[in-house]
């Protein structure tokens, strides 16, 4: 874990970055660190720890790699336990951004967009209401 939030800051989007590659996590951290309304509550490289770290840090958004074959079961588990979490999945090569969320009916929904810095920030700000 890079760092933990010392306190919840009202109005901030709490983000957990999960990816086994340090360079990828650093790139995402650099993309969002200057945003005044986004707080990175930590990062995790161990794919097996994503669910437990999500439970401990209680993020609003979880950023994962889109092409991780083990991500879908973990994301489904996270959304079942924490339906408020939005999962932002970024494709290998940063070509696509997917946003997963749990609808009011309990279904997992998804939308895709072409990837860019702006698309990642829009995904983090995405409202499901």
The first five atom37 places (N, CA, C, CB, O) and aatype in JSON, in Angstrom:
{
  "aatype": [20, 20, 20, 20, 20, 20, 20, 20, 20, 20, 20, 20, 20, 20, 20, 20, 20, 20, 20, 20, 20, 20, 20, 20, 20, 20, 20, 20, 20, 20, 20, 20, 20, 20, 20, 20, 20, 20, 20, 20, 20, 20, 20, 20, 20, 20, 20, 20, 20, 20, 20, 20, 20, 20, 20, 20, 20, 20, 20, 20, 20, 20, 20, 20, 20, 20, 20, 20, 20, 20, 20, 20, 20, 20, 20, 20, 20, 20, 20, 20, 20, 20, 20, 20, 20, 20, 20, 20, 20, 20, 20, 20, 20, 20, 20, 20, 20, 20, 20, 20, 20, 20, 20, 20, 20, 20, 20, 20, 20, 20, 20, 20, 20, 20, 20, 20, 20, 20, 20, 20, 20, 20, 20, 20, 20, 20, 20, 20, 20],
  "atom_mask": [
    [1, 1, 1, 1, 1],
    [1, 1, 1, 1, 1],
    [1, 1, 1, 1, 1],
    [1, 1, 1, 1, 1],
    [1, 1, 1, 1, 1],
    [1, 1, 1, 1, 1],
    [1, 1, 1, 1, 1],
    [1, 1, 1, 1, 1],
    [1, 1, 1, 1, 1],
    [1, 1, 1, 1, 1],
    [1, 1, 1, 1, 1],
    [1, 1, 1, 1, 1],
    [1, 1, 1, 1, 1],
    [1, 1, 1, 1, 1],
    [1, 1, 1, 1, 1],
    [1, 1, 1, 1, 1],
    [1, 1, 1, 1, 1],
    [1, 1, 1, 1, 1],
    [1, 1, 1, 1, 1],
    [1, 1, 1, 1, 1],
    [1, 1, 1, 1, 1],
    [1, 1, 1, 1, 1],
    [1, 1, 1, 1, 1],
    [1, 1, 1, 1, 1],
    [1, 1, 1, 1, 1],
    [1, 1, 1, 1, 1],
    [1, 1, 1, 1, 1],
    [1, 1, 1, 1, 1],
    [1, 1, 1, 1, 1],
    [1, 1, 1, 1, 1],
    [1, 1, 1, 1, 1],
    [1, 1, 1, 1, 1],
    [1, 1, 1, 1, 1],
    [1, 1, 1, 1, 1],
    [1, 1, 1, 1, 1],
    [1, 1, 1, 1, 1],
    [1, 1, 1, 1, 1],
    [1, 1, 1, 1, 1],
    [1, 1, 1, 1, 1],
    [1, 1, 1, 1, 1],
    [1, 1, 1, 1, 1],
    [1, 1, 1, 1, 1],
    [1, 1, 1, 1, 1],
    [1, 1, 1, 1, 1],
    [1, 1, 1, 1, 1],
    [1, 1, 1, 1, 1],
    [1, 1, 1, 1, 1],
    [1, 1, 1, 1, 1],
    [1, 1, 1, 1, 1],
    [1, 1, 1, 1, 1],
    [1, 1, 1, 1, 1],
    [1, 1, 1, 1, 1],
    [1, 1, 1, 1, 1],
    [1, 1, 1, 1, 1],
    [1, 1, 1, 1, 1],
    [1, 1, 1, 1, 1],
    [1, 1, 1, 1, 1],
    [1, 1, 1, 1, 1],
    [1, 1, 1, 1, 1],
    [1, 1, 1, 1, 1],
    [1, 1, 1, 1, 1],
    [1, 1, 1, 1, 1],
    [1, 1, 1, 1, 1],
    [1, 1, 1, 1, 1],
    [1, 1, 1, 1, 1],
    [1, 1, 1, 1, 1],
    [1, 1, 1, 1, 1],
    [1, 1, 1, 1, 1],
    [1, 1, 1, 1, 1],
    [1, 1, 1, 1, 1],
    [1, 1, 1, 1, 1],
    [1, 1, 1, 1, 1],
    [1, 1, 1, 1, 1],
    [1, 1, 1, 1, 1],
    [1, 1, 1, 1, 1],
    [1, 1, 1, 1, 1],
    [1, 1, 1, 1, 1],
    [1, 1, 1, 1, 1],
    [1, 1, 1, 1, 1],
    [1, 1, 1, 1, 1],
    [1, 1, 1, 1, 1],
    [1, 1, 1, 1, 1],
    [1, 1, 1, 1, 1],
    [1, 1, 1, 1, 1],
    [1, 1, 1, 1, 1],
    [1, 1, 1, 1, 1],
    [1, 1, 1, 1, 1],
    [1, 1, 1, 1, 1],
    [1, 1, 1, 1, 1],
    [1, 1, 1, 1, 1],
    [1, 1, 1, 1, 1],
    [1, 1, 1, 1, 1],
    [1, 1, 1, 1, 1],
    [1, 1, 1, 1, 1],
    [1, 1, 1, 1, 1],
    [1, 1, 1, 1, 1],
    [1, 1, 1, 1, 1],
    [1, 1, 1, 1, 1],
    [1, 1, 1, 1, 1],
    [1, 1, 1, 1, 1],
    [1, 1, 1, 1, 1],
    [1, 1, 1, 1, 1],
    [1, 1, 1, 1, 1],
    [1, 1, 1, 1, 1],
    [1, 1, 1, 1, 1],
    [1, 1, 1, 1, 1],
    [1, 1, 1, 1, 1],
    [1, 1, 1, 1, 1],
    [1, 1, 1, 1, 1],
    [1, 1, 1, 1, 1],
    [1, 1, 1, 1, 1],
    [1, 1, 1, 1, 1],
    [1, 1, 1, 1, 1],
    [1, 1, 1, 1, 1],
    [1, 1, 1, 1, 1],
    [1, 1, 1, 1, 1],
    [1, 1, 1, 1, 1],
    [1, 1, 1, 1, 1],
    [1, 1, 1, 1, 1],
    [1, 1, 1, 1, 1],
    [1, 1, 1, 1, 1],
    [1, 1, 1, 1, 1],
    [1, 1, 1, 1, 1],
    [1, 1, 1, 1, 1],
    [1, 1, 1, 1, 1],
    [1, 1, 1, 1, 1],
    [1, 1, 1, 1, 1],
    [1, 1, 1, 1, 1],
    [1, 1, 1, 1, 1]
  ],
  "atom_positions": [
    [[0.84, -1.19, 0.0], [0.0, 0.0, 0.0], [0.88, 1.24, 0.0], [-0.95, 0.0, 1.21], [1.84, 1.33, 0.77]],
    [[0.56, 2.18, -0.86], [1.32, 3.42, -0.92], [1.0, 4.3, 0.28], [1.03, 4.18, -2.21], [1.91, 4.7, 1.02]],
    [[-0.28, 4.61, 0.48], [-0.63, 5.44, 1.62], [-2.09, 5.24, 1.96], [-0.33, 6.93, 1.32], [-2.88, 4.84, 1.1]],
    [[-2.43, 5.5, 3.17], [-3.81, 5.43, 3.62], [-4.28, 6.83, 3.95], [-3.95, 4.49, 4.86], [-3.48, 7.69, 4.35]],
    [[-5.55, 7.07, 3.78], [-6.12, 8.35, 4.15], [-6.17, 8.45, 5.67], [-7.54, 8.54, 3.54], [-6.53, 7.49, 6.34]],
    [[-5.8, 9.61, 6.22], [-5.88, 9.8, 7.66], [-7.3, 10.09, 8.11], [-4.96, 10.93, 8.09], [-7.67, 9.74, 9.23]],
    [[-8.09, 10.71, 7.27], [-9.47, 11.02, 7.62], [-10.29, 11.19, 6.35], [-9.54, 12.3, 8.48], [-9.78, 11.58, 5.3]],
    [[-11.53, 10.88, 6.48], [-12.42, 11.11, 5.33], [-12.58, 12.61, 5.14], [-13.81, 10.42, 5.54], [-12.89, 13.35, 6.07]],
    [[-12.37, 13.04, 3.92], [-12.55, 14.46, 3.63], [-13.89, 14.61, 2.91], [-11.37, 15.04, 2.77], [-14.1, 14.01, 1.85]],
    [[-14.76, 15.4, 3.48], [-16.1, 15.58, 2.93], [-16.05, 16.02, 1.48], [-16.88, 16.6, 3.76], [-15.3, 16.93, 1.12]],
    [[-16.84, 15.36, 0.65], [-16.96, 15.75, -0.74], [-15.88, 15.2, -1.66], [-16.94, 17.21, -0.83], [-15.89, 15.5, -2.85]],
    [[-14.96, 14.42, -1.15], [-13.91, 13.86, -1.99], [-14.3, 12.47, -2.47], [-12.58, 13.8, -1.22], [-14.94, 11.7, -1.76]],
    [[-13.89, 12.16, -3.68], [-14.08, 10.82, -4.24], [-12.89, 9.99, -3.79], [-14.2, 10.85, -5.81], [-11.74, 10.31, -4.1]],
    [[-13.18, 8.93, -3.06], [-12.13, 8.06, -2.5], [-11.82, 6.97, -3.52], [-12.57, 7.43, -1.13], [-12.72, 6.23, -3.94]],
    [[-10.54, 6.86, -3.92], [-10.13, 5.95, -4.98], [-9.08, 4.97, -4.47], [-9.59, 6.73, -6.18], [-8.13, 5.35, -3.79]],
    [[-9.28, 3.7, -4.81], [-8.29, 2.65, -4.56], [-7.77, 2.18, -5.91], [-8.9, 1.47, -3.73], [-8.57, 1.83, -6.78]],
    [[-6.46, 2.17, -6.09], [-5.83, 1.72, -7.33], [-5.33, 0.3, -7.13], [-4.66, 2.68, -7.76], [-4.54, 0.04, -6.22]],
    [[-5.8, -0.64, -7.97], [-5.42, -2.04, -7.85], [-4.85, -2.55, -9.17], [-6.62, -2.9, -7.41], [-5.57, -2.65, -10.16]],
    [[-3.57, -2.87, -9.16], [-2.92, -3.42, -10.34], [-1.59, -4.01, -9.92], [-2.74, -2.35, -11.45], [-0.89, -3.42, -9.1]],
    [[-1.21, -5.17, -10.49], [0.06, -5.77, -10.09], [1.3, -5.03, -10.61], [0.1, -7.18, -10.55], [2.4, -5.28, -10.13]],
    [[1.13, -4.14, -11.57], [2.27, -3.46, -12.18], [2.48, -2.08, -11.56], [2.07, -3.33, -13.69], [1.61, -1.22, -11.63]],
    [[3.65, -1.87, -10.94], [3.98, -0.6, -10.27], [3.91, 0.57, -11.24], [5.37, -0.66, -9.63], [3.38, 1.63, -10.88]],
    [[4.43, 0.42, -12.45], [4.42, 1.52, -13.41], [2.99, 1.94, -13.73], [5.15, 1.12, -14.71], [2.7, 3.14, -13.82]],
    [[2.1, 0.98, -13.89], [0.69, 1.28, -14.18], [0.06, 2.02, -13.01], [-0.09, -0.03, -14.48], [-0.65, 3.01, -13.21]],
    [[0.32, 1.54, -11.77], [-0.25, 2.23, -10.6], [0.3, 3.64, -10.48], [0.06, 1.43, -9.31], [-0.45, 4.57, -10.17]],
    [[1.6, 3.82, -10.73], [2.19, 5.16, -10.67], [1.6, 6.08, -11.72], [3.71, 5.07, -10.85], [1.36, 7.25, -11.45]],
    [[1.36, 5.56, -12.94], [0.77, 6.37, -14.0], [-0.63, 6.85, -13.59], [0.7, 5.57, -15.32], [-0.98, 8.01, -13.82]],
    [[-1.42, 5.97, -13.0], [-2.76, 6.35, -12.56], [-2.69, 7.35, -11.41], [-3.56, 5.11, -12.13], [-3.43, 8.33, -11.38]],
    [[-1.79, 7.1, -10.49], [-1.62, 8.03, -9.37], [-1.25, 9.42, -9.89], [-0.54, 7.52, -8.38], [-1.79, 10.42, -9.42]],
    [[-0.33, 9.48, -10.85], [0.06, 10.76, -11.44], [-1.1, 11.42, -12.16], [1.23, 10.56, -12.4], [-1.21, 12.65, -12.16]],
    [[-1.96, 10.63, -12.78], [-3.12, 11.17, -13.51], [-4.09, 11.87, -12.58], [-3.83, 10.06, -14.26], [-4.67, 12.89, -12.95]],
    [[-4.29, 11.33, -11.37], [-5.35, 11.87, -10.52], [-4.87, 12.63, -9.29], [-6.21, 10.76, -10.07], [-5.69, 13.22, -8.58]],
    [[-3.57, 12.64, -9.01], [-3.09, 13.24, -7.75], [-3.38, 14.73, -7.62], [-1.62, 13.02, -7.63], [-3.54, 15.21, -6.49]],
    [[-3.45, 15.48, -8.69], [-3.67, 16.92, -8.61], [-5.15, 17.31, -8.56], [-3.02, 17.6, -9.79], [-5.48, 18.49, -8.44]],
    [[-6.04, 16.33, -8.66], [-7.46, 16.63, -8.64], [-7.9, 16.93, -7.21], [-8.28, 15.44, -9.23], [-7.76, 16.09, -6.33]],
    [[-8.44, 18.14, -6.96], [-8.76, 18.53, -5.59], [-9.91, 17.73, -4.96], [-9.11, 19.97, -5.57], [-10.03, 17.68, -3.74]],
    [[-10.75, 17.12, -5.79], [-11.89, 16.39, -5.24], [-11.7, 14.88, -5.28], [-13.14, 16.76, -6.0], [-12.66, 14.13, -5.09]],
    [[-10.46, 14.42, -5.51], [-10.17, 12.99, -5.52], [-9.08, 12.7, -4.5], [-9.74, 12.51, -6.93], [-8.05, 13.37, -4.45]],
    [[-9.33, 11.68, -3.69], [-8.37, 11.25, -2.68], [-8.01, 9.79, -2.95], [-8.94, 11.43, -1.24], [-8.89, 8.93, -2.96]],
    [[-6.74, 9.5, -3.17], [-6.28, 8.12, -3.33], [-6.12, 7.55, -1.92], [-4.93, 8.04, -4.15], [-5.27, 8.0, -1.15]],
    [[-6.94, 6.54, -1.6], [-6.92, 5.96, -0.26], [-5.92, 4.81, -0.17], [-8.3, 5.48, 0.13], [-5.69, 4.28, 0.92]],
    [[-5.34, 4.43, -1.31], [-4.31, 3.4, -1.29], [-4.13, 2.76, -2.64], [-4.64, 2.36, -0.26], [-4.85, 3.05, -3.6]],
    [[-3.15, 1.87, -2.71], [-2.99, 1.06, -3.9], [-2.63, -0.35, -3.46], [-1.91, 1.65, -4.85], [-2.08, -0.56, -2.38]],
    [[-2.95, -1.29, -4.3], [-2.73, -2.69, -3.97], [-2.18, -3.41, -5.21], [-4.04, -3.37, -3.47], [-2.71, -3.26, -6.31]],
    [[-1.13, -4.19, -5.0], [-0.54, -4.93, -6.12], [-0.94, -6.4, -6.08], [0.98, -4.8, -6.1], [-0.91, -7.07, -7.11]],
    [[-1.3, -6.92, -4.93], [-1.67, -8.32, -4.77], [-3.13, -8.5, -5.15], [-1.42, -8.8, -3.32], [-4.03, -8.03, -4.46]],
    [[-3.36, -9.17, -6.27], [-4.72, -9.35, -6.78], [-5.62, -10.06, -5.77], [-4.69, -10.13, -8.08], [-6.82, -9.8, -5.72]],
    [[-5.05, -10.95, -4.98], [-5.84, -11.68, -3.99], [-6.3, -10.76, -2.85], [-5.04, -12.85, -3.43], [-7.25, -11.09, -2.13]],
    [[-5.64, -9.63, -2.67], [-5.96, -8.73, -1.56], [-6.95, -7.63, -1.94], [-4.69, -8.1, -1.04], [-7.35, -6.84, -1.08]],
    [[-7.35, -7.57, -3.2], [-8.22, -6.47, -3.64], [-9.5, -6.39, -2.83], [-8.56, -6.63, -5.12], [-9.88, -5.3, -2.4]],
    [[-10.16, -7.52, -2.61], [-11.43, -7.5, -1.87], [-11.22, -7.03, -0.44], [-12.08, -8.89, -1.88], [-11.97, -6.18, 0.04]],
    [[-10.22, -7.56, 0.25], [-10.01, -7.19, 1.65], [-9.57, -5.73, 1.78], [-8.96, -8.1, 2.3], [-9.99, -5.04, 2.71]],
    [[-8.73, -5.25, 0.87], [-8.3, -3.85, 0.93], [-9.48, -2.93, 0.61], [-7.12, -3.59, -0.05], [-9.6, -1.85, 1.19]],
    [[-10.33, -3.34, -0.31], [-11.54, -2.55, -0.61], [-12.42, -2.46, 0.63], [-12.33, -3.17, -1.78], [-12.96, -1.4, 0.93]],
    [[-12.59, -3.56, 1.33], [-13.39, -3.55, 2.55], [-12.78, -2.64, 3.61], [-13.55, -4.96, 3.11], [-13.49, -1.93, 4.31]],
    [[-11.46, -2.66, 3.71], [-10.78, -1.85, 4.75], [-10.78, -0.36, 4.42], [-9.35, -2.33, 4.92], [-10.95, 0.46, 5.31]],
    [[-10.59, 0.0, 3.13], [-10.45, 1.41, 2.77], [-11.77, 2.06, 2.36], [-9.45, 1.55, 1.65], [-11.87, 3.29, 2.34]],
    [[-12.77, 1.25, 2.03], [-14.11, 1.74, 1.67], [-14.06, 2.85, 0.61], [-14.82, 2.25, 2.9], [-14.54, 3.96, 0.86]],
    [[-13.49, 2.56, -0.58], [-13.41, 3.59, -1.62], [-14.76, 3.81, -2.31], [-12.36, 3.21, -2.66], [-15.65, 2.96, -2.25]],
    [[-14.89, 4.95, -2.96], [-16.03, 5.19, -3.85], [-15.78, 4.55, -5.2], [-16.29, 6.71, -4.01], [-16.7, 4.08, -5.86]],
    [[-14.5, 4.54, -5.61], [-14.09, 3.98, -6.89], [-12.91, 3.04, -6.7], [-13.73, 5.1, -7.89], [-12.02, 3.3, -5.89]],
    [[-12.92, 1.97, -7.46], [-11.82, 1.03, -7.51], [-11.34, 1.0, -8.96], [-12.25, -0.4, -7.0], [-12.13, 0.77, -9.87]],
    [[-10.05, 1.22, -9.18], [-9.48, 1.17, -10.53], [-8.74, -0.14, -10.68], [-8.54, 2.39, -10.8], [-7.84, -0.46, -9.9]],
    [[-9.12, -0.92, -11.72], [-8.52, -2.23, -11.98], [-8.17, -2.33, -13.47], [-9.48, -3.39, -11.55], [-8.65, -1.54, -14.27]],
    [[-7.32, -3.31, -13.82], [-7.06, -3.54, -15.25], [-8.26, -4.25, -15.89], [-5.76, -4.38, -15.44], [-8.82, -5.17, -15.3]],
    [[-8.65, -3.83, -17.06], [-9.79, -4.42, -17.75], [-9.5, -5.84, -18.21], [-10.18, -3.56, -18.95], [-10.41, -6.67, -18.25]],
    [[-8.26, -6.13, -18.55], [-7.91, -7.4, -19.14], [-7.49, -8.46, -18.13], [-6.82, -7.21, -20.12], [-6.99, -9.51, -18.53]],
    [[-7.69, -8.22, -16.85], [-7.33, -9.18, -15.81], [-8.41, -10.26, -15.74], [-7.16, -8.48, -14.43], [-9.54, -9.97, -15.35]],
    [[-8.09, -11.52, -16.12], [-9.11, -12.56, -16.13], [-9.7, -12.86, -14.76], [-8.53, -13.81, -16.69], [-10.83, -13.34, -14.67]],
    [[-8.98, -12.58, -13.7], [-9.5, -12.81, -12.36], [-10.26, -11.64, -11.79], [-8.39, -13.16, -11.45], [-10.82, -11.73, -10.7]],
    [[-10.3, -10.53, -12.52], [-10.93, -9.32, -11.98], [-12.44, -9.45, -11.9], [-10.57, -8.14, -12.83], [-13.04, -8.96, -10.93]],
    [[-13.08, -10.08, -12.88], [-14.54, -10.12, -12.89], [-15.12, -10.77, -11.63], [-15.02, -10.87, -14.12], [-16.03, -10.19, -11.03]],
    [[-14.64, -11.94, -11.21], [-15.2, -12.5, -9.96], [-14.97, -11.6, -8.75], [-14.6, -13.87, -9.68], [-15.86, -11.47, -7.91]],
    [[-13.8, -10.97, -8.66], [-13.54, -10.07, -7.53], [-14.45, -8.84, -7.6], [-12.06, -9.63, -7.52], [-14.98, -8.4, -6.58]],
    [[-14.63, -8.29, -8.8], [-15.49, -7.12, -8.95], [-16.93, -7.46, -8.6], [-15.4, -6.57, -10.38], [-17.62, -6.67, -7.95]],
    [[-17.39, -8.63, -9.02], [-18.75, -9.06, -8.69], [-18.9, -9.19, -7.18], [-19.08, -10.41, -9.38], [-19.92, -8.78, -6.62]],
    [[-17.9, -9.74, -6.52], [-17.94, -9.88, -5.06], [-17.95, -8.5, -4.39], [-16.74, -10.7, -4.58], [-18.7, -8.28, -3.44]],
    [[-17.13, -7.61, -4.86], [-17.07, -6.26, -4.28], [-18.41, -5.55, -4.45], [-15.95, -5.43, -4.93], [-18.92, -4.96, -3.5]],
    [[-18.98, -5.61, -5.66], [-20.25, -4.94, -5.9], [-21.39, -5.56, -5.09], [-20.59, -4.98, -7.38], [-22.34, -4.87, -4.74]],
    [[-21.31, -6.85, -4.8], [-22.33, -7.49, -3.97], [-22.24, -7.0, -2.53], [-22.18, -9.03, -4.01], [-23.27, -6.78, -1.88]],
    [[-21.01, -6.82, -2.03], [-20.82, -6.38, -0.64], [-20.91, -4.87, -0.49], [-19.47, -6.86, -0.14], [-21.37, -4.37, 0.54]],
    [[-20.48, -4.14, -1.51], [-20.43, -2.68, -1.44], [-21.03, -2.09, -2.72], [-18.96, -2.18, -1.24], [-20.3, -1.68, -3.61]],
    [[-22.36, -2.06, -2.8], [-23.02, -1.64, -4.05], [-22.78, -0.18, -4.43], [-24.49, -1.86, -3.93], [-23.06, 0.21, -5.56]],
    [[-22.27, 0.63, -3.51], [-22.0, 2.04, -3.83], [-20.71, 2.22, -4.63], [-21.91, 2.86, -2.55], [-20.5, 3.27, -5.23]],
    [[-19.84, 1.2, -4.66], [-18.54, 1.32, -5.33], [-18.72, 1.3, -6.84], [-17.59, 0.19, -4.88], [-19.46, 0.48, -7.37]],
    [[-18.02, 2.2, -7.52], [-17.91, 2.17, -8.98], [-16.56, 1.56, -9.3], [-18.07, 3.61, -9.62], [-15.55, 1.9, -8.69]],
    [[-16.55, 0.66, -10.25], [-15.3, 0.03, -10.65], [-14.93, 0.57, -12.02], [-15.42, -1.53, -10.67], [-15.68, 0.44, -12.99]],
    [[-13.76, 1.18, -12.09], [-13.25, 1.74, -13.34], [-12.15, 0.8, -13.81], [-12.71, 3.22, -13.15], [-11.12, 0.65, -13.17]],
    [[-12.4, 0.17, -14.97], [-11.44, -0.78, -15.53], [-10.81, -0.16, -16.77], [-12.12, -2.15, -15.87], [-11.5, 0.31, -17.66]],
    [[-9.48, -0.18, -16.81], [-8.76, 0.44, -17.92], [-8.06, -0.66, -18.71], [-7.73, 1.51, -17.41], [-7.33, -1.48, -18.15]],
    [[-8.29, -0.66, -20.02], [-7.74, -1.68, -20.88], [-6.23, -1.61, -21.0], [-8.35, -1.58, -22.23], [-5.63, -0.54, -20.85]],
    [[-5.63, -2.77, -21.27], [-4.19, -2.83, -21.49], [-3.85, -1.91, -22.66], [-3.71, -4.29, -21.76], [-4.53, -1.94, -23.68]],
    [[-2.84, -1.11, -22.51], [-2.51, -0.13, -23.54], [-3.33, 1.13, -23.38], [-2.73, -0.72, -24.91], [-3.24, 2.05, -24.19]],
    [[-4.14, 1.18, -22.31], [-4.97, 2.36, -22.0], [-5.8, 2.8, -23.19], [-4.09, 3.51, -21.53], [-5.87, 3.99, -23.5]],
    [[-6.43, 1.83, -23.88], [-7.23, 2.17, -25.05], [-8.72, 2.3, -24.76], [-7.03, 1.16, -26.1], [-9.45, 2.92, -25.53]],
    [[-9.19, 1.71, -23.67], [-10.6, 1.77, -23.33], [-10.77, 1.86, -21.82], [-11.35, 0.55, -23.89], [-9.98, 1.32, -21.05]],
    [[-11.83, 2.56, -21.41], [-12.19, 2.67, -20.0], [-13.61, 2.11, -19.86], [-12.1, 4.16, -19.48], [-14.51, 2.5, -20.6]],
    [[-13.79, 1.2, -18.92], [-15.11, 0.65, -18.63], [-15.49, 1.04, -17.21], [-15.14, -0.91, -18.81], [-14.64, 1.08, -16.32]],
    [[-16.76, 1.33, -17.0], [-17.25, 1.66, -15.67], [-18.32, 0.62, -15.32], [-17.83, 3.13, -15.61], [-19.28, 0.43, -16.07]],
    [[-18.14, -0.04, -14.19], [-19.11, -1.02, -13.7], [-19.73, -0.47, -12.42], [-18.43, -2.4, -13.44], [-19.06, 0.13, -11.59]],
    [[-21.04, -0.68, -12.28], [-21.72, -0.28, -11.06], [-22.93, -1.17, -10.86], [-22.14, 1.22, -11.12], [-23.37, -1.86, -11.78]],
    [[-23.46, -1.15, -9.65], [-24.65, -1.94, -9.33], [-25.85, -1.02, -9.42], [-24.54, -2.58, -7.91], [-25.9, 0.02, -8.78]],
    [[-26.83, -1.42, -10.23], [-28.04, -0.61, -10.41], [-28.93, -0.74, -9.19], [-28.81, -1.04, -11.68], [-28.7, -1.59, -8.32]],
    [[-29.96, 0.1, -9.12], [-30.9, 0.04, -8.0], [-31.61, -1.31, -7.97], [-31.93, 1.17, -8.11], [-32.04, -1.77, -6.91]],
    [[-31.74, -1.95, -9.14], [-32.38, -3.26, -9.21], [-31.44, -4.38, -8.79], [-32.89, -3.51, -10.63], [-31.87, -5.53, -8.66]],
    [[-30.16, -4.06, -8.58], [-29.19, -5.05, -8.15], [-28.38, -5.66, -9.27], [-29.87, -6.11, -7.43], [-27.55, -6.54, -9.02]],
    [[-28.6, -5.22, -10.5], [-27.84, -5.74, -11.64], [-26.52, -4.99, -11.8], [-28.67, -5.64, -12.93], [-26.43, -3.8, -11.5]],
    [[-25.51, -5.7, -12.28], [-24.24, -5.05, -12.59], [-24.36, -4.45, -13.98], [-23.04, -6.05, -12.5], [-24.67, -5.15, -14.94]],
    [[-24.13, -3.16, -14.07], [-24.23, -2.43, -15.34], [-22.83, -2.01, -15.77], [-25.16, -1.18, -15.21], [-21.91, -1.97, -14.96]],
    [[-22.68, -1.7, -17.06], [-21.36, -1.34, -17.58], [-21.51, -0.37, -18.74], [-20.59, -2.59, -18.02], [-22.46, -0.46, -19.52]],
    [[-20.58, 0.55, -18.85], [-20.48, 1.43, -20.01], [-19.01, 1.55, -20.38], [-21.13, 2.84, -19.72], [-18.13, 1.48, -19.52]],
    [[-18.74, 1.74, -21.67], [-17.36, 1.84, -22.18], [-17.14, 3.17, -22.86], [-17.06, 0.68, -23.15], [-18.08, 3.77, -23.39]],
    [[-15.9, 3.64, -22.86], [-15.51, 4.83, -23.59], [-14.03, 4.7, -23.99], [-15.75, 6.12, -22.75], [-13.28, 3.93, -23.39]],
    [[-13.64, 5.46, -25.0], [-12.23, 5.49, -25.39], [-11.42, 6.1, -24.25], [-12.01, 6.28, -26.71], [-11.88, 7.02, -23.59]],
    [[-10.23, 5.58, -24.04], [-9.42, 6.01, -22.91], [-8.64, 7.29, -23.2], [-8.45, 4.91, -22.52], [-8.13, 7.49, -24.3]],
    [[-8.56, 8.13, -22.2], [-7.73, 9.33, -22.18], [-7.69, 9.77, -20.72], [-8.3, 10.47, -23.14], [-8.42, 9.24, -19.88]],
    [[-6.85, 10.73, -20.42], [-6.82, 11.26, -19.05], [-8.19, 11.79, -18.67], [-5.75, 12.38, -18.93], [-8.68, 11.55, -17.57]],
    [[-8.81, 12.52, -19.59], [-10.13, 13.09, -19.33], [-11.18, 12.0, -19.12], [-10.55, 14.01, -20.48], [-12.06, 12.13, -18.27]],
    [[-11.09, 10.91, -19.9], [-12.05, 9.81, -19.75], [-11.9, 9.14, -18.39], [-11.86, 8.78, -20.88], [-12.89, 8.75, -17.77]],
    [[-10.67, 8.99, -17.92], [-10.44, 8.4, -16.6], [-11.04, 9.3, -15.52], [-8.93, 8.18, -16.34], [-11.7, 8.82, -14.6]],
    [[-10.82, 10.6, -15.63], [-11.37, 11.53, -14.63], [-12.9, 11.55, -14.7], [-10.82, 12.95, -14.85], [-13.56, 11.58, -13.66]],
    [[-13.47, 11.52, -15.92], [-14.94, 11.46, -16.04], [-15.47, 10.18, -15.4], [-15.37, 11.53, -17.52], [-16.51, 10.19, -14.74]],
    [[-14.76, 9.07, -15.61], [-15.18, 7.8, -15.03], [-15.19, 7.86, -13.5], [-14.27, 6.66, -15.5], [-16.09, 7.33, -12.86]],
    [[-14.19, 8.51, -12.92], [-14.13, 8.64, -11.47], [-15.25, 9.53, -10.95], [-12.78, 9.19, -11.05], [-15.7, 9.35, -9.82]],
    [[-15.68, 10.48, -11.74], [-16.76, 11.39, -11.35], [-18.14, 10.86, -11.75], [-16.54, 12.75, -11.96], [-19.15, 11.48, -11.43]],
    [[-18.18, 9.74, -12.44], [-19.42, 9.18, -12.98], [-20.45, 8.99, -11.89], [-19.15, 7.86, -13.68], [-20.16, 8.39, -10.85]],
    [[-21.65, 9.48, -12.13], [-22.74, 9.34, -11.17], [-23.71, 8.28, -11.67], [-23.47, 10.7, -10.95], [-24.1, 8.3, -12.84]],
    [[-24.09, 7.36, -10.81], [-25.04, 6.32, -11.18], [-26.45, 6.68, -10.77], [-24.64, 4.99, -10.56], [-27.37, 5.89, -10.99]],
    [[-26.65, 7.84, -10.19], [-28.0, 8.21, -9.73], [-28.7, 9.06, -10.75], [-27.93, 8.94, -8.4], [-29.84, 9.47, -10.54]]
  ]
}
